[in-house]
Amino acid sequence: MEFEQLLERFRKDTGLENLAPDGMDTCTFLVDEMKISLMHIAEGGRLLLFAEVGELPDGGCPALAMAALKANYLFRGTGGATLAVRPDSSMLFLNQSMLLENLSYEEFVQAISNFVDTIEEWQKMIASYRPAANVLDVRAAVKDSIQNGYMKI
């Protein structure tokens, strides 16, 4: 199916009236507050799905990086997509490339659904690796609040 045909049908089915490619043949839409982008790559007849998954914890997280690498292996934990860190940041992205040739509308919609599910799972994964507040910092804040005659809760 052609990119324009997929978008037109998706626009009608979802009510996303403003869904249209920009000058770079990319369009973006929200699903449950997640910004999903579609990019048509005319050379090679591909459709690229990509989205921010979340910011990696400060100071890096070797265990989370290892989990992402393992998930990328044969796409076992990514639903056919790939996790990557944008080179100029610590933002984790999910990317998936699909051939447009012989891609049915139903397969396209299912791919988006699976993509969103994978983002949600990795957002939970990132959250589980966030370090807890430093107990000493919490104690110092409470002590400071009490000394100043108020307590923040």
C-alpha positions in Angstrom: 0.0 0.0 0.0 1.2 3.5 -0.7 2.2 5.9 2.1 -0.5 8.4 1.2 -3.2 5.7 1.1 -2.2 4.4 4.5 -2.2 7.9 6.0 -5.6 8.8 4.5 -7.3 5.7 5.8 -5.6 6.0 9.2 -6.7 9.7 9.4 -10.3 8.7 8.7 -10.3 5.8 11.1 -8.7 7.7 14.0 -10.2 11.2 13.4 -6.7 12.7 13.3 -7.8 15.4 10.9 -4.4 17.2 10.9 -2.3 14.1 10.2 -0.3 15.1 7.1 3.4 14.8 6.1 5.6 17.8 6.5 8.3 18.8 4.0 10.5 15.9 5.1 7.7 13.3 4.5 7.2 12.9 8.3 4.1 13.2 10.4 3.5 13.0 14.1 0.5 12.1 16.2 -0.2 11.3 19.8 -1.3 8.0 21.3 -1.9 8.1 25.1 0.3 11.2 25.4 3.1 9.4 23.4 4.4 11.3 20.4 4.7 8.8 17.5 6.3 9.8 14.2 6.0 8.2 10.8 8.6 8.9 8.1 8.2 7.9 4.5 11.6 6.9 3.0 10.8 6.9 -0.7 14.2 5.4 -1.6 13.7 1.8 -0.7 10.0 2.1 -0.2 10.1 2.1 3.6 8.1 3.5 6.5 9.9 4.3 9.7 8.1 4.5 13.0 10.0 6.3 15.8 9.3 7.7 19.2 11.0 8.9 22.4 10.7 6.3 25.1 12.2 8.3 27.9 15.3 9.9 29.4 17.9 7.5 30.7 18.8 8.0 34.4 21.5 10.5 35.3 25.0 9.1 35.3 24.1 6.3 32.9 22.7 3.0 34.0 24.8 0.0 32.8 22.1 -2.5 33.9 19.4 -0.7 31.8 21.8 -0.4 28.8 22.5 -4.1 29.0 18.7 -4.8 29.2 18.2 -2.7 26.1 21.0 -4.5 24.2 19.6 -7.9 25.2 16.1 -6.8 24.1 17.5 -5.8 20.7 18.9 -9.2 20.2 16.7 -10.8 17.5 14.1 -8.2 18.6 13.2 -10.4 21.6 12.1 -7.5 23.8 11.3 -4.8 21.3 8.4 -6.2 19.2 10.4 -6.0 16.0 11.7 -2.5 16.7 15.1 -1.3 17.9 16.1 0.7 21.0 18.7 3.3 20.5 20.1 6.4 22.3 20.1 9.6 20.2 23.7 10.6 19.8 23.3 14.2 21.1 21.4 13.3 24.3 20.5 10.5 26.8 17.1 10.1 25.3 16.1 6.5 24.5 14.2 6.0 21.2 12.3 3.1 19.7 12.6 2.8 15.9 11.0 0.4 13.5 11.4 0.1 9.7 8.8 -1.6 7.5 8.6 -2.2 3.8 5.6 -0.5 2.3 5.4 -3.0 -0.5 2.7 -5.5 0.3 2.0 -3.8 3.7 -1.7 -4.1 4.3 -3.6 -1.4 6.3 -4.4 -4.0 9.0 -0.7 -4.8 9.3 0.1 -1.1 9.5 -2.4 -0.5 12.3 -1.2 -3.7 14.2 2.4 -2.5 13.9 1.5 0.9 15.5 -0.4 -0.9 18.3 2.6 -3.2 19.0 4.9 -0.2 18.8 2.9 1.7 21.4 2.8 -1.4 23.7 6.6 -1.7 23.4 7.1 2.0 24.3 4.9 1.5 27.4 6.8 -1.5 28.5 10.2 0.3 28.1 8.9 3.4 29.9 8.1 1.1 32.9 11.5 -0.4 32.6 13.2 3.0 32.7 11.1 4.0 35.7 12.2 0.8 37.5 15.8 1.8 37.1 15.5 5.3 38.4 17.4 5.6 41.7 15.4 6.3 44.8 15.9 9.6 46.5 19.1 9.7 48.7 18.0 9.1 52.3 20.5 11.6 53.6 19.2 14.3 51.2 15.6 13.6 52.4 16.7 13.7 56.1 18.5 17.0 55.5 15.4 18.5 53.8 13.2 17.5 56.7 15.6 18.9 59.3 15.8 22.2 57.4 12.0 22.4 57.1 11.6 21.8 60.9 14.3 24.4 61.7 12.6 27.0 59.6 9.2 26.4 61.4 7.4 24.5 58.7 7.4 21.0 57.2 6.8 20.1 53.6 4.9 17.0 53.0 
